[in-house]
Amino acid sequence: MDYGVAKDLAAQGIQTTRLTLVPLVPSQAEELATALADPALHEFIGGEPLDVDARTAQIERWAAGSPDQSQRWLNWAIQLNDGGALVGTMQATVHQ
């Protein structure tokens, strides 16, 4: 499968009127650790809040890509258009 379209989509990001999906990179870890720190959020999405080091390691694992060559991982940070704050992450897996 040609992952070119998926790769381009992840690299360019996606914008709506309220949100922009920007490529997820380790330098966003500190802001995301703060944005995702509420334990009540994790009652809904699972897991637990991660500190900056753990969030950085997670983003680096995601950036390394899937060990399964039949799929590609796409990862974004969710950014508010009205202030630029990061409020979450978005992942998609593209299967061959």
C-alpha positions in Angstrom: 0.0 0.0 0.0 1.2 3.5 -0.7 1.1 5.5 2.5 1.9 8.7 0.7 -1.6 10.3 1.3 -1.6 9.3 4.9 2.0 10.6 5.4 1.1 13.9 3.7 -2.0 14.3 5.9 0.0 13.7 9.1 2.8 16.1 8.1 0.5 18.9 7.0 -2.1 18.8 9.8 -5.9 19.4 9.5 -7.7 22.6 10.3 -11.4 23.2 11.1 -13.1 26.4 12.2 -12.4 25.6 15.9 -9.5 23.2 16.0 -6.2 22.4 14.2 -4.6 19.0 14.3 -0.9 19.7 14.2 1.8 17.0 13.9 2.6 15.6 17.3 6.2 16.1 18.4 8.1 15.6 21.7 8.5 19.3 22.3 4.7 19.4 23.0 5.0 17.0 25.9 5.0 19.6 28.7 1.9 21.4 27.5 0.1 18.1 26.9 1.1 16.7 30.3 -0.6 19.8 31.8 -3.6 19.7 29.5 -4.2 16.0 30.2 -3.5 16.0 33.9 -7.0 15.8 35.3 -7.6 12.3 36.8 -11.3 12.7 35.9 -10.4 12.7 32.2 -8.7 9.4 32.6 -11.8 7.8 34.2 -13.2 8.3 30.7 -10.3 7.6 28.4 -8.4 5.1 30.6 -4.9 5.2 31.9 -3.6 7.9 34.2 -2.1 11.3 33.9 1.5 11.2 32.7 4.3 13.5 33.8 6.4 15.3 31.2 9.1 12.6 31.0 6.5 9.9 30.5 4.5 12.0 28.0 7.7 12.7 26.0 8.5 8.9 26.0 5.0 8.2 24.8 5.2 10.7 22.0 8.6 9.3 20.9 7.1 5.8 20.8 4.2 6.9 18.7 6.6 8.9 16.4 8.7 5.7 15.9 5.7 4.2 14.2 4.1 0.8 14.4 6.3 -2.3 14.5 3.7 -3.9 12.2 4.7 -2.9 8.7 1.1 -3.4 7.5 0.0 -0.3 9.3 1.0 3.3 9.7 0.4 5.5 12.8 -0.7 9.1 12.4 -0.5 11.3 15.4 -1.5 14.9 16.0 -1.8 17.4 18.9 -5.2 19.1 19.0 -4.8 22.9 19.1 -7.5 25.5 19.8 -7.6 28.1 17.0 -8.7 30.9 19.3 -5.6 30.8 21.5 -3.3 28.2 20.3 -3.5 26.0 23.5 -3.0 22.3 23.1 -6.0 20.4 24.5 -5.4 16.8 23.5 -4.1 14.3 21.0 -5.5 12.4 18.1 -4.3 9.2 16.6 -5.3 7.2 13.5 -4.0 3.9 12.3 -4.0 3.3 8.6 -4.1 -0.4 7.7 -2.8 -1.9 4.5 
